[in-house]
């Protein structure tokens, strides 16, 4: 038991450190290649931000427990859409400003979140459904790139690029090793404690994998770059529900407990609708709305404990 706990904590630390490094150096690389702030946050940082849960999802699929990965993924998304937004609003001490280009890009956002839930209503995902989700995600990000007009100054020194690439690759190694042992140790812990592995995935690992985007968003808000913080979080969730769920289904088509869709998935959908509605109200996220998002996350946590305690 003690050995499993030590392995879990060590592996989880590797995942968080690797994700933080990956986020930092992906920003520097995006500046090297002259991406705008909008693309940097909504696409580059967001896609790098999903690496922890992506690798955990892939490892869980390869080890024959894909429902563990799906629970981790949905739990992470709910935390991003509610708890993380609430934290950055409280940290900022003011309303978060939502720029018009972000509002334009998220008109159909809840629909993207709904798609994997519709596909999963029958309690399984197929490779065809996985491919459809990946294509939809890639089309969306292509749209973001295509409509990107703003460019940042070129920071293209060869030495800087090589350094950024080297640290980014180091981050990938940390993520790969950490995610492998997170899945193994979490499953062993769940068996030892006689609790559902999916509960560890949804609540503990799902919450922990939000750390990279939380740290990035806090830094962005501190510099009054609200659009970077908002774009990162929205982009991360969108990539999760399309590309990552799609990858999971393609690697191994699988069945899962219906409550993942009807409980966790339903909370994720309602959270996205609530957040987008708040964003369109006066184009800001206020402290009051931050409290509502935090309360919604607490309700979700209580519900998950209740549902998963019923045998």
ChimeraX attribute file (.defattr): number of C-alpha atoms within 10 A of each C-alpha:
attribute: neighborCount
match mode: 1-to-1
recipient: residues
	/A:1	11
	/A:2	8
	/A:3	10
	/A:4	18
	/A:5	14
	/A:6	12
	/A:7	18
	/A:8	23
	/A:9	17
	/A:10	14
	/A:11	24
	/A:12	26
	/A:13	18
	/A:14	23
	/A:15	33
	/A:16	22
	/A:17	18
	/A:18	27
	/A:19	28
	/A:20	21
	/A:21	21
	/A:22	27
	/A:23	26
	/A:24	19
	/A:25	23
	/A:26	23
	/A:27	20
	/A:28	20
	/A:29	23
	/A:30	20
	/A:31	20
	/A:32	19
	/A:33	16
	/A:34	18
	/A:35	23
	/A:36	17
	/A:37	21
	/A:38	22
	/A:39	26
	/A:40	23
	/A:41	29
	/A:42	27
	/A:43	25
	/A:44	22
	/A:45	27
	/A:46	28
	/A:47	24
	/A:48	25
	/A:49	31
	/A:50	27
	/A:51	25
	/A:52	29
	/A:53	28
	/A:54	27
	/A:55	22
	/A:56	29
	/A:57	28
	/A:58	24
	/A:59	23
	/A:60	23
	/A:61	23
	/A:62	13
	/A:63	12
	/A:64	12
	/A:65	21
	/A:66	25
	/A:67	22
	/A:68	25
	/A:69	29
	/A:70	32
	/A:71	26
	/A:72	28
	/A:73	28
	/A:74	28
	/A:75	32
	/A:76	29
	/A:77	34
	/A:78	29
	/A:79	29
	/A:80	29
	/A:81	27
	/A:82	25
	/A:83	24
	/A:84	27
	/A:85	26
	/A:86	25
	/A:87	20
	/A:88	26
	/A:89	23
	/A:90	17
	/A:91	12
	/A:92	18
	/A:93	12
	/A:94	13
	/A:95	18
	/A:96	25
	/A:97	17
	/A:98	19
	/A:99	15
	/A:100	11
	/A:101	10
	/A:102	16
	/A:103	15
	/A:104	9
	/A:105	14
	/A:106	17
	/A:107	11
	/A:108	11
	/A:109	17
	/A:110	19
	/A:111	13
	/A:112	21
	/A:113	25
	/A:114	18
	/A:115	17
	/A:116	21
	/A:117	20
	/A:118	12
	/A:119	16
	/A:120	20
	/A:121	14
	/A:122	13
	/A:123	16
	/A:124	16
	/A:125	22
	/A:126	18
	/A:127	17
	/A:128	12
	/A:129	20
	/A:130	24
	/A:131	18
	/A:132	16
	/A:133	25
	/A:134	21
	/A:135	15
	/A:136	17
	/A:137	20
	/A:138	15
	/A:139	12
	/A:140	18
	/A:141	20
	/A:142	13
	/A:143	11
	/A:144	16
	/A:145	17
	/A:146	10
	/A:147	10
	/A:148	14
	/A:149	11
	/A:150	11
	/A:151	14
	/A:152	13
	/A:153	11
	/A:154	12
	/A:155	15
	/A:156	13
	/A:157	9
	/A:158	10
	/A:159	9
	/A:160	14
	/A:161	17
	/A:162	12
	/A:163	14
	/A:164	21
	/A:165	17
	/A:166	13
	/A:167	17
	/A:168	22
	/A:169	16
	/A:170	15
	/A:171	23
	/A:172	21
	/A:173	15
	/A:174	21
	/A:175	28
	/A:176	20
	/A:177	16
	/A:178	26
	/A:179	28
	/A:180	20
	/A:181	22
	/A:182	26
	/A:183	27
	/A:184	17
	/A:185	21
	/A:186	24
	/A:187	23
	/A:188	17
	/A:189	21
	/A:190	16
	/A:191	12
	/A:192	11
	/A:193	11
	/A:194	9
	/A:195	14
	/A:196	16
	/A:197	22
	/A:198	25
	/A:199	21
	/A:200	20
	/A:201	29
	/A:202	27
	/A:203	20
	/A:204	15
	/A:205	25
	/A:206	26
	/A:207	21
	/A:208	21
	/A:209	28
	/A:210	26
	/A:211	21
	/A:212	26
	/A:213	26
	/A:214	22
	/A:215	15
	/A:216	21
	/A:217	26
	/A:218	22
	/A:219	16
	/A:220	20
	/A:221	20
	/A:222	13
	/A:223	11
	/A:224	14
	/A:225	16
	/A:226	22
	/A:227	22
	/A:228	24
	/A:229	26
	/A:230	26
	/A:231	25
	/A:232	28
	/A:233	25
	/A:234	23
	/A:235	22
	/A:236	27
	/A:237	28
	/A:238	25
	/A:239	29
	/A:240	27
	/A:241	23
	/A:242	24
	/A:243	22
	/A:244	28
	/A:245	25
	/A:246	27
	/A:247	21
	/A:248	26
	/A:249	24
	/A:250	19
	/A:251	15
	/A:252	18
	/A:253	18
	/A:254	18
	/A:255	16
	/A:256	18
	/A:257	12
	/A:258	15
	/A:259	15
	/A:260	23
	/A:261	24
	/A:262	13
	/A:263	14
	/A:264	23
	/A:265	25
	/A:266	18
	/A:267	22
	/A:268	28
	/A:269	23
	/A:270	16
	/A:271	24
	/A:272	25
	/A:273	17
	/A:274	18
	/A:275	20
	/A:276	19
	/A:277	12
	/A:278	17
	/A:279	22
	/A:280	14
	/A:281	11
	/A:282	10
	/A:283	16
	/A:284	16
	/A:285	23
	/A:286	21
	/A:287	19
	/A:288	13
	/A:289	20
	/A:290	24
	/A:291	18
	/A:292	17
	/A:293	24
	/A:294	20
	/A:295	15
	/A:296	19
	/A:297	23
	/A:298	15
	/A:299	12
	/A:300	21
	/A:301	17
	/A:302	10
	/A:303	15
	/A:304	19
	/A:305	12
	/A:306	10
	/A:307	12
	/A:308	13
	/A:309	11
	/A:310	6
	/A:311	5
